[in-house]
């Protein structure tokens, strides 16, 4: 288990193929579908491929990626947080998503702030961006609390998205 960091209540570690059942649940959660989009992952096999071709490939290609967030006490997976290199963005993208039963408890802020510090202090990233839909108020509040500032909106795949920058 490749642990990236720990906070008071959470563990952030590399995704592994065995995390496919969690990914299947997360990417089909109504909030994910509304604010992130349908990834067409509808089976354990598709979830395994999603992990292999997404997070695990990113670790190999870039040295970072999205990680799984676990409750420290129980090792239960509750979300994802991390970094992505996207071809349509000028710098590394910071993002997060949590299952709905774990929102509103400060867990996303706890992990996102620790992961942001990791990106800056360990990975030596001097600038990060984050994208979200303009109506995703929870994500926007968290990004602003973390120190991201709204920069602009733009069209991506026929959808308006808001870009926030952390420098």
MODELLER restraints for C-alpha pairs under 7 A, 6 or more apart:
rsr = mdl.restraints
at = mdl.atoms
rsr.add(forms.Gaussian(group=physical.xy_distance, feature=features.Distance(at['CA:1:A'], at['CA:13:A']), mean=6.98, stdev=0.5))
rsr.add(forms.Gaussian(group=physical.xy_distance, feature=features.Distance(at['CA:2:A'], at['CA:13:A']), mean=5.47, stdev=0.5))
rsr.add(forms.Gaussian(group=physical.xy_distance, feature=features.Distance(at['CA:2:A'], at['CA:14:A']), mean=5.52, stdev=0.5))
rsr.add(forms.Gaussian(group=physical.xy_distance, feature=features.Distance(at['CA:3:A'], at['CA:12:A']), mean=5.94, stdev=0.5))
rsr.add(forms.Gaussian(group=physical.xy_distance, feature=features.Distance(at['CA:3:A'], at['CA:13:A']), mean=4.10, stdev=0.5))
rsr.add(forms.Gaussian(group=physical.xy_distance, feature=features.Distance(at['CA:3:A'], at['CA:14:A']), mean=6.53, stdev=0.5))
rsr.add(forms.Gaussian(group=physical.xy_distance, feature=features.Distance(at['CA:4:A'], at['CA:12:A']), mean=5.46, stdev=0.5))
rsr.add(forms.Gaussian(group=physical.xy_distance, feature=features.Distance(at['CA:4:A'], at['CA:13:A']), mean=5.05, stdev=0.5))
rsr.add(forms.Gaussian(group=physical.xy_distance, feature=features.Distance(at['CA:5:A'], at['CA:11:A']), mean=6.09, stdev=0.5))
rsr.add(forms.Gaussian(group=physical.xy_distance, feature=features.Distance(at['CA:5:A'], at['CA:12:A']), mean=5.32, stdev=0.5))
rsr.add(forms.Gaussian(group=physical.xy_distance, feature=features.Distance(at['CA:6:A'], at['CA:12:A']), mean=6.16, stdev=0.5))
rsr.add(forms.Gaussian(group=physical.xy_distance, feature=features.Distance(at['CA:9:A'], at['CA:71:A']), mean=6.10, stdev=0.5))
rsr.add(forms.Gaussian(group=physical.xy_distance, feature=features.Distance(at['CA:9:A'], at['CA:72:A']), mean=5.32, stdev=0.5))
rsr.add(forms.Gaussian(group=physical.xy_distance, feature=features.Distance(at['CA:10:A'], at['CA:69:A']), mean=6.69, stdev=0.5))
rsr.add(forms.Gaussian(group=physical.xy_distance, feature=features.Distance(at['CA:10:A'], at['CA:70:A']), mean=5.60, stdev=0.5))
rsr.add(forms.Gaussian(group=physical.xy_distance, feature=features.Distance(at['CA:10:A'], at['CA:71:A']), mean=4.74, stdev=0.5))
rsr.add(forms.Gaussian(group=physical.xy_distance, feature=features.Distance(at['CA:10:A'], at['CA:72:A']), mean=4.66, stdev=0.5))
rsr.add(forms.Gaussian(group=physical.xy_distance, feature=features.Distance(at['CA:11:A'], at['CA:69:A']), mean=5.76, stdev=0.5))
rsr.add(forms.Gaussian(group=physical.xy_distance, feature=features.Distance(at['CA:11:A'], at['CA:70:A']), mean=5.09, stdev=0.5))
rsr.add(forms.Gaussian(group=physical.xy_distance, feature=features.Distance(at['CA:11:A'], at['CA:71:A']), mean=6.35, stdev=0.5))
rsr.add(forms.Gaussian(group=physical.xy_distance, feature=features.Distance(at['CA:11:A'], at['CA:72:A']), mean=5.62, stdev=0.5))
rsr.add(forms.Gaussian(group=physical.xy_distance, feature=features.Distance(at['CA:12:A'], at['CA:67:A']), mean=6.18, stdev=0.5))
rsr.add(forms.Gaussian(group=physical.xy_distance, feature=features.Distance(at['CA:12:A'], at['CA:68:A']), mean=5.75, stdev=0.5))
rsr.add(forms.Gaussian(group=physical.xy_distance, feature=features.Distance(at['CA:12:A'], at['CA:69:A']), mean=4.79, stdev=0.5))
rsr.add(forms.Gaussian(group=physical.xy_distance, feature=features.Distance(at['CA:12:A'], at['CA:70:A']), mean=6.45, stdev=0.5))
rsr.add(forms.Gaussian(group=physical.xy_distance, feature=features.Distance(at['CA:13:A'], at['CA:67:A']), mean=5.52, stdev=0.5))
rsr.add(forms.Gaussian(group=physical.xy_distance, feature=features.Distance(at['CA:13:A'], at['CA:68:A']), mean=5.58, stdev=0.5))
rsr.add(forms.Gaussian(group=physical.xy_distance, feature=features.Distance(at['CA:13:A'], at['CA:69:A']), mean=6.82, stdev=0.5))
rsr.add(forms.Gaussian(group=physical.xy_distance, feature=features.Distance(at['CA:14:A'], at['CA:67:A']), mean=4.95, stdev=0.5))
rsr.add(forms.Gaussian(group=physical.xy_distance, feature=features.Distance(at['CA:14:A'], at['CA:68:A']), mean=6.22, stdev=0.5))
rsr.add(forms.Gaussian(group=physical.xy_distance, feature=features.Distance(at['CA:15:A'], at['CA:51:A']), mean=6.93, stdev=0.5))
rsr.add(forms.Gaussian(group=physical.xy_distance, feature=features.Distance(at['CA:15:A'], at['CA:55:A']), mean=6.61, stdev=0.5))
rsr.add(forms.Gaussian(group=physical.xy_distance, feature=features.Distance(at['CA:15:A'], at['CA:56:A']), mean=6.88, stdev=0.5))
rsr.add(forms.Gaussian(group=physical.xy_distance, feature=features.Distance(at['CA:15:A'], at['CA:67:A']), mean=5.55, stdev=0.5))
rsr.add(forms.Gaussian(group=physical.xy_distance, feature=features.Distance(at['CA:15:A'], at['CA:68:A']), mean=5.59, stdev=0.5))
rsr.add(forms.Gaussian(group=physical.xy_distance, feature=features.Distance(at['CA:17:A'], at['CA:48:A']), mean=5.33, stdev=0.5))
rsr.add(forms.Gaussian(group=physical.xy_distance, feature=features.Distance(at['CA:17:A'], at['CA:51:A']), mean=6.29, stdev=0.5))
rsr.add(forms.Gaussian(group=physical.xy_distance, feature=features.Distance(at['CA:17:A'], at['CA:52:A']), mean=6.90, stdev=0.5))
rsr.add(forms.Gaussian(group=physical.xy_distance, feature=features.Distance(at['CA:20:A'], at['CA:44:A']), mean=5.78, stdev=0.5))
rsr.add(forms.Gaussian(group=physical.xy_distance, feature=features.Distance(at['CA:20:A'], at['CA:47:A']), mean=4.92, stdev=0.5))
rsr.add(forms.Gaussian(group=physical.xy_distance, feature=features.Distance(at['CA:20:A'], at['CA:48:A']), mean=5.16, stdev=0.5))
rsr.add(forms.Gaussian(group=physical.xy_distance, feature=features.Distance(at['CA:21:A'], at['CA:44:A']), mean=6.15, stdev=0.5))
rsr.add(forms.Gaussian(group=physical.xy_distance, feature=features.Distance(at['CA:22:A'], at['CA:77:A']), mean=6.84, stdev=0.5))
rsr.add(forms.Gaussian(group=physical.xy_distance, feature=features.Distance(at['CA:23:A'], at['CA:47:A']), mean=6.03, stdev=0.5))
rsr.add(forms.Gaussian(group=physical.xy_distance, feature=features.Distance(at['CA:24:A'], at['CA:41:A']), mean=6.44, stdev=0.5))
rsr.add(forms.Gaussian(group=physical.xy_distance, feature=features.Distance(at['CA:24:A'], at['CA:42:A']), mean=6.67, stdev=0.5))
rsr.add(forms.Gaussian(group=physical.xy_distance, feature=features.Distance(at['CA:24:A'], at['CA:43:A']), mean=6.83, stdev=0.5))
rsr.add(forms.Gaussian(group=physical.xy_distance, feature=features.Distance(at['CA:24:A'], at['CA:44:A']), mean=6.64, stdev=0.5))
rsr.add(forms.Gaussian(group=physical.xy_distance, feature=features.Distance(at['CA:24:A'], at['CA:47:A']), mean=5.60, stdev=0.5))
rsr.add(forms.Gaussian(group=physical.xy_distance, feature=features.Distance(at['CA:26:A'], at['CA:99:A']), mean=6.27, stdev=0.5))
rsr.add(forms.Gaussian(group=physical.xy_distance, feature=features.Distance(at['CA:27:A'], at['CA:33:A']), mean=6.84, stdev=0.5))
rsr.add(forms.Gaussian(group=physical.xy_distance, feature=features.Distance(at['CA:27:A'], at['CA:39:A']), mean=6.81, stdev=0.5))
rsr.add(forms.Gaussian(group=physical.xy_distance, feature=features.Distance(at['CA:35:A'], at['CA:133:A']), mean=6.29, stdev=0.5))
rsr.add(forms.Gaussian(group=physical.xy_distance, feature=features.Distance(at['CA:35:A'], at['CA:136:A']), mean=6.70, stdev=0.5))
rsr.add(forms.Gaussian(group=physical.xy_distance, feature=features.Distance(at['CA:41:A'], at['CA:47:A']), mean=5.75, stdev=0.5))
rsr.add(forms.Gaussian(group=physical.xy_distance, feature=features.Distance(at['CA:55:A'], at['CA:65:A']), mean=5.30, stdev=0.5))
rsr.add(forms.Gaussian(group=physical.xy_distance, feature=features.Distance(at['CA:55:A'], at['CA:66:A']), mean=5.48, stdev=0.5))
rsr.add(forms.Gaussian(group=physical.xy_distance, feature=features.Distance(at['CA:58:A'], at['CA:64:A']), mean=6.10, stdev=0.5))
rsr.add(forms.Gaussian(group=physical.xy_distance, feature=features.Distance(at['CA:58:A'], at['CA:65:A']), mean=5.24, stdev=0.5))
rsr.add(forms.Gaussian(group=physical.xy_distance, feature=features.Distance(at['CA:59:A'], at['CA:65:A']), mean=5.55, stdev=0.5))
rsr.add(forms.Gaussian(group=physical.xy_distance, feature=features.Distance(at['CA:64:A'], at['CA:83:A']), mean=6.42, stdev=0.5))
rsr.add(forms.Gaussian(group=physical.xy_distance, feature=features.Distance(at['CA:65:A'], at['CA:82:A']), mean=5.64, stdev=0.5))
rsr.add(forms.Gaussian(group=physical.xy_distance, feature=features.Distance(at['CA:65:A'], at['CA:83:A']), mean=4.74, stdev=0.5))
rsr.add(forms.Gaussian(group=physical.xy_distance, feature=features.Distance(at['CA:65:A'], at['CA:84:A']), mean=5.41, stdev=0.5))
rsr.add(forms.Gaussian(group=physical.xy_distance, feature=features.Distance(at['CA:66:A'], at['CA:80:A']), mean=6.43, stdev=0.5))
rsr.add(forms.Gaussian(group=physical.xy_distance, feature=features.Distance(at['CA:66:A'], at['CA:81:A']), mean=5.56, stdev=0.5))
rsr.add(forms.Gaussian(group=physical.xy_distance, feature=features.Distance(at['CA:66:A'], at['CA:82:A']), mean=4.02, stdev=0.5))
rsr.add(forms.Gaussian(group=physical.xy_distance, feature=features.Distance(at['CA:66:A'], at['CA:83:A']), mean=5.41, stdev=0.5))
rsr.add(forms.Gaussian(group=physical.xy_distance, feature=features.Distance(at['CA:66:A'], at['CA:84:A']), mean=6.78, stdev=0.5))
rsr.add(forms.Gaussian(group=physical.xy_distance, feature=features.Distance(at['CA:67:A'], at['CA:80:A']), mean=5.50, stdev=0.5))
rsr.add(forms.Gaussian(group=physical.xy_distance, feature=features.Distance(at['CA:67:A'], at['CA:81:A']), mean=5.51, stdev=0.5))
rsr.add(forms.Gaussian(group=physical.xy_distance, feature=features.Distance(at['CA:67:A'], at['CA:82:A']), mean=5.61, stdev=0.5))
rsr.add(forms.Gaussian(group=physical.xy_distance, feature=features.Distance(at['CA:68:A'], at['CA:77:A']), mean=6.80, stdev=0.5))
rsr.add(forms.Gaussian(group=physical.xy_distance, feature=features.Distance(at['CA:68:A'], at['CA:79:A']), mean=6.05, stdev=0.5))
rsr.add(forms.Gaussian(group=physical.xy_distance, feature=features.Distance(at['CA:68:A'], at['CA:80:A']), mean=4.59, stdev=0.5))
rsr.add(forms.Gaussian(group=physical.xy_distance, feature=features.Distance(at['CA:68:A'], at['CA:81:A']), mean=6.63, stdev=0.5))
rsr.add(forms.Gaussian(group=physical.xy_distance, feature=features.Distance(at['CA:69:A'], at['CA:77:A']), mean=5.74, stdev=0.5))
rsr.add(forms.Gaussian(group=physical.xy_distance, feature=features.Distance(at['CA:69:A'], at['CA:78:A']), mean=5.78, stdev=0.5))
rsr.add(forms.Gaussian(group=physical.xy_distance, feature=features.Distance(at['CA:69:A'], at['CA:79:A']), mean=5.00, stdev=0.5))
rsr.add(forms.Gaussian(group=physical.xy_distance, feature=features.Distance(at['CA:69:A'], at['CA:80:A']), mean=5.24, stdev=0.5))
rsr.add(forms.Gaussian(group=physical.xy_distance, feature=features.Distance(at['CA:69:A'], at['CA:81:A']), mean=6.79, stdev=0.5))
rsr.add(forms.Gaussian(group=physical.xy_distance, feature=features.Distance(at['CA:70:A'], at['CA:76:A']), mean=5.26, stdev=0.5))
rsr.add(forms.Gaussian(group=physical.xy_distance, feature=features.Distance(at['CA:70:A'], at['CA:77:A']), mean=4.26, stdev=0.5))
rsr.add(forms.Gaussian(group=physical.xy_distance, feature=features.Distance(at['CA:70:A'], at['CA:78:A']), mean=5.69, stdev=0.5))
rsr.add(forms.Gaussian(group=physical.xy_distance, feature=features.Distance(at['CA:71:A'], at['CA:77:A']), mean=6.46, stdev=0.5))
rsr.add(forms.Gaussian(group=physical.xy_distance, feature=features.Distance(at['CA:71:A'], at['CA:78:A']), mean=6.94, stdev=0.5))
rsr.add(forms.Gaussian(group=physical.xy_distance, feature=features.Distance(at['CA:78:A'], at['CA:98:A']), mean=5.79, stdev=0.5))
rsr.add(forms.Gaussian(group=physical.xy_distance, feature=features.Distance(at['CA:78:A'], at['CA:99:A']), mean=5.70, stdev=0.5))
rsr.add(forms.Gaussian(group=physical.xy_distance, feature=features.Distance(at['CA:78:A'], at['CA:102:A']), mean=6.58, stdev=0.5))
rsr.add(forms.Gaussian(group=physical.xy_distance, feature=features.Distance(at['CA:79:A'], at['CA:97:A']), mean=5.49, stdev=0.5))
rsr.add(forms.Gaussian(group=physical.xy_distance, feature=features.Distance(at['CA:79:A'], at['CA:98:A']), mean=3.93, stdev=0.5))
rsr.add(forms.Gaussian(group=physical.xy_distance, feature=features.Distance(at['CA:79:A'], at['CA:99:A']), mean=5.88, stdev=0.5))
rsr.add(forms.Gaussian(group=physical.xy_distance, feature=features.Distance(at['CA:80:A'], at['CA:96:A']), mean=5.42, stdev=0.5))
rsr.add(forms.Gaussian(group=physical.xy_distance, feature=features.Distance(at['CA:80:A'], at['CA:97:A']), mean=5.35, stdev=0.5))
rsr.add(forms.Gaussian(group=physical.xy_distance, feature=features.Distance(at['CA:80:A'], at['CA:98:A']), mean=6.31, stdev=0.5))
rsr.add(forms.Gaussian(group=physical.xy_distance, feature=features.Distance(at['CA:81:A'], at['CA:95:A']), mean=5.71, stdev=0.5))
rsr.add(forms.Gaussian(group=physical.xy_distance, feature=features.Distance(at['CA:81:A'], at['CA:96:A']), mean=4.11, stdev=0.5))
rsr.add(forms.Gaussian(group=physical.xy_distance, feature=features.Distance(at['CA:81:A'], at['CA:97:A']), mean=6.54, stdev=0.5))
rsr.add(forms.Gaussian(group=physical.xy_distance, feature=features.Distance(at['CA:81:A'], at['CA:112:A']), mean=6.64, stdev=0.5))
rsr.add(forms.Gaussian(group=physical.xy_distance, feature=features.Distance(at['CA:82:A'], at['CA:94:A']), mean=5.83, stdev=0.5))
rsr.add(forms.Gaussian(group=physical.xy_distance, feature=features.Distance(at['CA:82:A'], at['CA:95:A']), mean=5.62, stdev=0.5))
rsr.add(forms.Gaussian(group=physical.xy_distance, feature=features.Distance(at['CA:82:A'], at['CA:96:A']), mean=6.47, stdev=0.5))
rsr.add(forms.Gaussian(group=physical.xy_distance, feature=features.Distance(at['CA:82:A'], at['CA:115:A']), mean=6.80, stdev=0.5))
rsr.add(forms.Gaussian(group=physical.xy_distance, feature=features.Distance(at['CA:83:A'], at['CA:92:A']), mean=6.46, stdev=0.5))
rsr.add(forms.Gaussian(group=physical.xy_distance, feature=features.Distance(at['CA:83:A'], at['CA:93:A']), mean=5.48, stdev=0.5))
rsr.add(forms.Gaussian(group=physical.xy_distance, feature=features.Distance(at['CA:83:A'], at['CA:94:A']), mean=4.68, stdev=0.5))
rsr.add(forms.Gaussian(group=physical.xy_distance, feature=features.Distance(at['CA:83:A'], at['CA:95:A']), mean=6.28, stdev=0.5))
rsr.add(forms.Gaussian(group=physical.xy_distance, feature=features.Distance(at['CA:84:A'], at['CA:92:A']), mean=5.77, stdev=0.5))
rsr.add(forms.Gaussian(group=physical.xy_distance, feature=features.Distance(at['CA:84:A'], at['CA:93:A']), mean=5.05, stdev=0.5))
rsr.add(forms.Gaussian(group=physical.xy_distance, feature=features.Distance(at['CA:84:A'], at['CA:94:A']), mean=6.60, stdev=0.5))
rsr.add(forms.Gaussian(group=physical.xy_distance, feature=features.Distance(at['CA:85:A'], at['CA:92:A']), mean=5.05, stdev=0.5))
rsr.add(forms.Gaussian(group=physical.xy_distance, feature=features.Distance(at['CA:85:A'], at['CA:93:A']), mean=6.19, stdev=0.5))
rsr.add(forms.Gaussian(group=physical.xy_distance, feature=features.Distance(at['CA:91:A'], at['CA:128:A']), mean=6.18, stdev=0.5))
rsr.add(forms.Gaussian(group=physical.xy_distance, feature=features.Distance(at['CA:91:A'], at['CA:129:A']), mean=6.62, stdev=0.5))
rsr.add(forms.Gaussian(group=physical.xy_distance, feature=features.Distance(at['CA:92:A'], at['CA:128:A']), mean=5.36, stdev=0.5))
rsr.add(forms.Gaussian(group=physical.xy_distance, feature=features.Distance(at['CA:92:A'], at['CA:129:A']), mean=6.21, stdev=0.5))
rsr.add(forms.Gaussian(group=physical.xy_distance, feature=features.Distance(at['CA:93:A'], at['CA:128:A']), mean=5.98, stdev=0.5))
rsr.add(forms.Gaussian(group=physical.xy_distance, feature=features.Distance(at['CA:93:A'], at['CA:129:A']), mean=4.93, stdev=0.5))
rsr.add(forms.Gaussian(group=physical.xy_distance, feature=features.Distance(at['CA:93:A'], at['CA:130:A']), mean=5.16, stdev=0.5))
rsr.add(forms.Gaussian(group=physical.xy_distance, feature=features.Distance(at['CA:94:A'], at['CA:128:A']), mean=6.47, stdev=0.5))
rsr.add(forms.Gaussian(group=physical.xy_distance, feature=features.Distance(at['CA:94:A'], at['CA:129:A']), mean=6.00, stdev=0.5))
rsr.add(forms.Gaussian(group=physical.xy_distance, feature=features.Distance(at['CA:94:A'], at['CA:130:A']), mean=5.05, stdev=0.5))
rsr.add(forms.Gaussian(group=physical.xy_distance, feature=features.Distance(at['CA:95:A'], at['CA:130:A']), mean=6.26, stdev=0.5))
rsr.add(forms.Gaussian(group=physical.xy_distance, feature=features.Distance(at['CA:109:A'], at['CA:142:A']), mean=6.64, stdev=0.5))
rsr.add(forms.Gaussian(group=physical.xy_distance, feature=features.Distance(at['CA:113:A'], at['CA:146:A']), mean=6.35, stdev=0.5))
rsr.add(forms.Gaussian(group=physical.xy_distance, feature=features.Distance(at['CA:119:A'], at['CA:125:A']), mean=5.71, stdev=0.5))
rsr.add(forms.Gaussian(group=physical.xy_distance, feature=features.Distance(at['CA:120:A'], at['CA:126:A']), mean=6.23, stdev=0.5))
rsr.add(forms.Gaussian(group=physical.xy_distance, feature=features.Distance(at['CA:126:A'], at['CA:167:A']), mean=6.29, stdev=0.5))
rsr.add(forms.Gaussian(group=physical.xy_distance, feature=features.Distance(at['CA:127:A'], at['CA:166:A']), mean=5.69, stdev=0.5))
rsr.add(forms.Gaussian(group=physical.xy_distance, feature=features.Distance(at['CA:127:A'], at['CA:167:A']), mean=4.68, stdev=0.5))
rsr.add(forms.Gaussian(group=physical.xy_distance, feature=features.Distance(at['CA:128:A'], at['CA:165:A']), mean=5.92, stdev=0.5))
rsr.add(forms.Gaussian(group=physical.xy_distance, feature=features.Distance(at['CA:128:A'], at['CA:166:A']), mean=5.15, stdev=0.5))
rsr.add(forms.Gaussian(group=physical.xy_distance, feature=features.Distance(at['CA:128:A'], at['CA:167:A']), mean=6.69, stdev=0.5))
rsr.add(forms.Gaussian(group=physical.xy_distance, feature=features.Distance(at['CA:129:A'], at['CA:163:A']), mean=6.79, stdev=0.5))
rsr.add(forms.Gaussian(group=physical.xy_distance, feature=features.Distance(at['CA:129:A'], at['CA:164:A']), mean=5.50, stdev=0.5))
rsr.add(forms.Gaussian(group=physical.xy_distance, feature=features.Distance(at['CA:129:A'], at['CA:165:A']), mean=4.34, stdev=0.5))
rsr.add(forms.Gaussian(group=physical.xy_distance, feature=features.Distance(at['CA:129:A'], at['CA:166:A']), mean=5.94, stdev=0.5))
rsr.add(forms.Gaussian(group=physical.xy_distance, feature=features.Distance(at['CA:130:A'], at['CA:163:A']), mean=5.83, stdev=0.5))
rsr.add(forms.Gaussian(group=physical.xy_distance, feature=features.Distance(at['CA:130:A'], at['CA:164:A']), mean=5.12, stdev=0.5))
rsr.add(forms.Gaussian(group=physical.xy_distance, feature=features.Distance(at['CA:130:A'], at['CA:165:A']), mean=6.41, stdev=0.5))
rsr.add(forms.Gaussian(group=physical.xy_distance, feature=features.Distance(at['CA:131:A'], at['CA:161:A']), mean=6.41, stdev=0.5))
rsr.add(forms.Gaussian(group=physical.xy_distance, feature=features.Distance(at['CA:131:A'], at['CA:162:A']), mean=5.51, stdev=0.5))
rsr.add(forms.Gaussian(group=physical.xy_distance, feature=features.Distance(at['CA:131:A'], at['CA:163:A']), mean=4.61, stdev=0.5))
rsr.add(forms.Gaussian(group=physical.xy_distance, feature=features.Distance(at['CA:131:A'], at['CA:164:A']), mean=6.18, stdev=0.5))
rsr.add(forms.Gaussian(group=physical.xy_distance, feature=features.Distance(at['CA:132:A'], at['CA:161:A']), mean=5.62, stdev=0.5))
rsr.add(forms.Gaussian(group=physical.xy_distance, feature=features.Distance(at['CA:132:A'], at['CA:162:A']), mean=5.36, stdev=0.5))
rsr.add(forms.Gaussian(group=physical.xy_distance, feature=features.Distance(at['CA:132:A'], at['CA:163:A']), mean=6.79, stdev=0.5))
rsr.add(forms.Gaussian(group=physical.xy_distance, feature=features.Distance(at['CA:133:A'], at['CA:160:A']), mean=6.83, stdev=0.5))
rsr.add(forms.Gaussian(group=physical.xy_distance, feature=features.Distance(at['CA:133:A'], at['CA:161:A']), mean=4.72, stdev=0.5))
rsr.add(forms.Gaussian(group=physical.xy_distance, feature=features.Distance(at['CA:133:A'], at['CA:162:A']), mean=5.80, stdev=0.5))
rsr.add(forms.Gaussian(group=physical.xy_distance, feature=features.Distance(at['CA:134:A'], at['CA:161:A']), mean=6.08, stdev=0.5))
rsr.add(forms.Gaussian(group=physical.xy_distance, feature=features.Distance(at['CA:134:A'], at['CA:162:A']), mean=5.58, stdev=0.5))
rsr.add(forms.Gaussian(group=physical.xy_distance, feature=features.Distance(at['CA:147:A'], at['CA:166:A']), mean=6.33, stdev=0.5))
rsr.add(forms.Gaussian(group=physical.xy_distance, feature=features.Distance(at['CA:148:A'], at['CA:164:A']), mean=5.58, stdev=0.5))
rsr.add(forms.Gaussian(group=physical.xy_distance, feature=features.Distance(at['CA:148:A'], at['CA:165:A']), mean=5.13, stdev=0.5))
rsr.add(forms.Gaussian(group=physical.xy_distance, feature=features.Distance(at['CA:148:A'], at['CA:166:A']), mean=4.53, stdev=0.5))
rsr.add(forms.Gaussian(group=physical.xy_distance, feature=features.Distance(at['CA:149:A'], at['CA:164:A']), mean=5.11, stdev=0.5))
rsr.add(forms.Gaussian(group=physical.xy_distance, feature=features.Distance(at['CA:149:A'], at['CA:165:A']), mean=5.31, stdev=0.5))
rsr.add(forms.Gaussian(group=physical.xy_distance, feature=features.Distance(at['CA:149:A'], at['CA:166:A']), mean=6.46, stdev=0.5))
rsr.add(forms.Gaussian(group=physical.xy_distance, feature=features.Distance(at['CA:150:A'], at['CA:163:A']), mean=6.14, stdev=0.5))
rsr.add(forms.Gaussian(group=physical.xy_distance, feature=features.Distance(at['CA:150:A'], at['CA:164:A']), mean=4.32, stdev=0.5))
rsr.add(forms.Gaussian(group=physical.xy_distance, feature=features.Distance(at['CA:150:A'], at['CA:165:A']), mean=6.49, stdev=0.5))
rsr.add(forms.Gaussian(group=physical.xy_distance, feature=features.Distance(at['CA:151:A'], at['CA:163:A']), mean=5.67, stdev=0.5))
rsr.add(forms.Gaussian(group=physical.xy_distance, feature=features.Distance(at['CA:151:A'], at['CA:164:A']), mean=5.36, stdev=0.5))
rsr.add(forms.Gaussian(group=physical.xy_distance, feature=features.Distance(at['CA:151:A'], at['CA:165:A']), mean=6.45, stdev=0.5))
rsr.add(forms.Gaussian(group=physical.xy_distance, feature=features.Distance(at['CA:152:A'], at['CA:162:A']), mean=5.89, stdev=0.5))
rsr.add(forms.Gaussian(group=physical.xy_distance, feature=features.Distance(at['CA:152:A'], at['CA:163:A']), mean=5.42, stdev=0.5))
rsr.add(forms.Gaussian(group=physical.xy_distance, feature=features.Distance(at['CA:153:A'], at['CA:160:A']), mean=6.47, stdev=0.5))
rsr.add(forms.Gaussian(group=physical.xy_distance, feature=features.Distance(at['CA:153:A'], at['CA:161:A']), mean=5.41, stdev=0.5))
rsr.add(forms.Gaussian(group=physical.xy_distance, feature=features.Distance(at['CA:153:A'], at['CA:162:A']), mean=4.28, stdev=0.5))
rsr.add(forms.Gaussian(group=physical.xy_distance, feature=features.Distance(at['CA:153:A'], at['CA:163:A']), mean=5.88, stdev=0.5))
rsr.add(forms.Gaussian(group=physical.xy_distance, feature=features.Distance(at['CA:154:A'], at['CA:160:A']), mean=5.53, stdev=0.5))
rsr.add(forms.Gaussian(group=physical.xy_distance, feature=features.Distance(at['CA:154:A'], at['CA:161:A']), mean=5.57, stdev=0.5))
rsr.add(forms.Gaussian(group=physical.xy_distance, feature=features.Distance(at['CA:154:A'], at['CA:162:A']), mean=6.60, stdev=0.5))
rsr.add(forms.Gaussian(group=physical.xy_distance, feature=features.Distance(at['CA:155:A'], at['CA:161:A']), mean=6.16, stdev=0.5))
